[in-house]
């Protein structure tokens, strides 16, 4: 088999996001609702499928926390198993919550503040300076930005070898601006035409058309 191109993901391939994106998920829910899930639970949501978008995973984690407050007697493992059974993703998480009594379900839905969660997530992940630059406003909290602490997973020699031998592209669930930051950190120059980011297609990865 002749190979003339290599397509890379960013998270977990070029940079390690265990203490950045995943930490932002956990801390965003905690800052907004005063309690949260742990790192193992984040992986349980990932394993359920449909959560390439970490903003949506944050919403699903918040739904679980809120539902527990309103009487959902279920471990996070059981909750995420039901999400997997429902096809994965945020819609499946909402379907699990819909099994609560109507009054409790309404309270959970009303308390889910996706906009505030996203703003908190971005402030924690980007830090104040990048938040102002990329989000176009004042951050809701002061944070240095976990993005700056992401360890690189690929060495310069590997990048040099790949780019010398192949056309290189990236497919990532990151927004374009955050993808550019990661690519710059590993010194990988990928033409715009060879990049597929969150901004390029509504479905995003892992949709087959990505």
C-alpha positions in Angstrom: 0.0 0.0 0.0 1.4 3.4 -1.0 0.8 6.2 1.5 1.2 9.8 0.3 -0.7 11.6 3.0 -1.0 11.5 6.8 -4.0 12.9 8.7 -3.5 13.6 12.4 -5.8 14.5 15.3 -4.5 17.1 17.7 -5.7 16.2 21.2 -3.9 13.1 22.5 -1.8 12.9 19.4 0.1 16.2 19.2 -0.6 17.6 22.6 -1.8 16.1 26.0 -5.1 17.5 27.1 -5.6 15.5 30.3 -4.8 18.5 32.5 -6.4 21.1 30.2 -9.7 20.3 28.5 -10.6 17.6 30.9 -9.7 19.8 33.9 -11.7 22.6 32.4 -14.8 20.3 32.2 -14.5 19.3 35.9 -13.8 22.8 37.2 -16.5 24.5 35.0 -19.2 22.4 36.5 -17.9 22.9 40.0 -17.7 26.7 39.6 -21.2 27.0 38.2 -23.0 24.4 40.4 -20.7 23.9 43.5 -20.1 20.2 42.9 -18.8 18.2 40.0 -17.7 14.9 38.6 -14.2 13.4 38.8 -11.6 12.5 36.2 -12.8 8.9 35.9 -16.3 10.1 35.3 -15.1 12.3 32.4 -13.7 9.2 30.8 -17.0 7.4 31.3 -18.7 10.1 29.4 -16.1 9.9 26.6 -16.5 6.1 26.5 -20.3 6.6 26.0 -19.6 8.1 22.6 -20.8 11.3 21.0 -18.7 13.7 23.2 -15.9 14.8 20.9 -17.1 18.4 21.8 -16.1 19.1 25.3 -18.6 21.9 25.7 -21.3 19.3 25.2 -19.6 16.9 27.6 -19.6 19.7 30.2 -23.3 20.2 29.7 -23.9 16.5 30.1 -21.9 16.4 33.3 -23.8 19.3 34.6 -27.1 17.5 33.8 -25.9 14.6 35.8 -25.0 16.7 38.8 -28.3 18.6 38.7 -30.3 15.4 38.2 -28.6 13.9 41.2 -29.8 16.9 43.3 -33.3 16.3 42.1 -33.6 12.6 43.0 -31.7 10.7 40.3 -30.5 7.7 42.2 -27.9 6.5 39.7 -24.1 6.2 39.6 -22.2 8.1 36.9 -21.3 4.7 35.3 -25.0 3.7 35.1 -25.8 7.2 33.7 -23.2 7.0 31.0 -24.2 3.4 30.2 -27.7 4.7 29.4 -26.2 7.5 27.3 -24.3 4.9 25.3 -27.5 2.8 24.9 -29.2 5.9 23.6 -26.6 6.5 20.9 -24.2 8.7 22.8 -23.9 12.5 23.1 -25.8 15.3 24.8 -29.2 14.4 23.3 -28.9 11.0 24.9 -27.9 12.5 28.2 -31.0 14.7 28.0 -33.1 11.6 27.3 -31.8 9.9 30.4 -32.8 13.0 32.5 -36.2 12.9 30.9 -37.0 9.8 33.0 -37.2 12.0 36.1 -40.6 13.1 37.3 -41.9 16.1 35.3 -41.3 18.7 38.1 -37.8 17.5 38.7 -37.0 17.3 35.0 -38.2 20.9 34.5 -36.0 22.1 37.4 -32.9 20.4 35.9 -33.6 21.7 32.5 -34.2 25.3 33.8 -31.0 25.2 35.8 -28.8 24.0 32.9 -27.0 27.2 31.8 -25.0 26.1 28.7 -23.9 29.7 28.0 -22.4 30.2 31.4 -20.8 26.8 31.4 -19.2 27.5 28.0 -17.9 31.0 29.1 -16.5 29.5 32.3 -14.9 26.7 30.4 -13.3 29.0 27.9 -12.0 31.4 30.6 -10.4 28.5 32.4 -8.9 26.9 29.3 -7.8 30.0 27.5 -6.9 32.4 30.3 -7.7 36.1 30.4 -5.5 37.3 27.5 -6.5 34.7 25.0 -10.2 34.8 26.1 -10.3 38.5 25.3 -8.6 37.9 21.9 -10.6 34.9 20.8 -14.0 35.3 22.5 -14.1 39.1 22.1 -15.1 40.1 25.7 -14.1 40.2 29.3 -13.7 36.7 30.9 -16.1 35.8 33.7 -13.2 34.8 36.0 -9.5 35.2 36.4 -7.4 32.3 35.3 -3.9 31.8 33.7 -5.2 29.3 31.1 -4.7 25.6 31.0 -3.9 25.8 27.3 -0.4 27.0 28.2 0.4 23.9 30.2 -0.4 21.2 27.5 2.6 19.0 27.1 3.6 18.2 23.5 3.5 14.6 22.5 5.5 14.7 19.3 9.1 15.7 18.9 10.6 18.0 16.2 12.3 15.2 14.4 9.0 13.3 13.9 7.4 16.5 12.6 10.3 17.1 10.2 10.2 13.5 9.0 6.4 13.5 8.4 6.3 16.8 6.5 9.3 15.8 4.4 7.7 12.5 3.3 3.9 13.2 3.2 1.2 15.7 2.8 0.0 16.3 6.3 -3.5 17.3 7.4 -5.4 17.6 10.7 -8.9 16.7 11.7 -9.8 18.0 15.1 -12.8 18.9 17.3 -11.0 22.1 18.3 -12.1 25.5 17.1 -9.8 26.8 14.4 -8.1 29.4 16.6 -7.3 26.8 19.3 -6.1 24.3 16.6 -3.7 27.0 15.3 -2.3 27.5 18.8 -1.6 23.7 19.2 -0.1 23.4 15.8 2.2 26.4 16.5 3.4 24.8 19.7 4.6 21.6 17.9 5.8 23.7 14.9 3.6 21.9 12.4 2.7 24.0 9.4 -0.6 22.7 7.9 -2.2 24.6 5.0 -5.7 25.9 5.7 -7.1 23.6 3.0 -5.7 20.6 4.9 -7.3 21.5 8.2 -10.7 20.3 9.4 -11.8 22.0 12.7 -15.0 22.5 14.7 -15.6 25.6 12.6 -15.7 23.8 9.3 -18.7 21.5 9.6 -21.7 21.5 11.9 -21.5 17.7 12.6 -17.8 17.7 13.3 -15.8 14.6 14.0 -16.4 11.7 14.3 -19.1 12.2 11.7 -18.1 10.2 8.6 -18.2 13.3 6.3 -15.5 14.9 8.5 
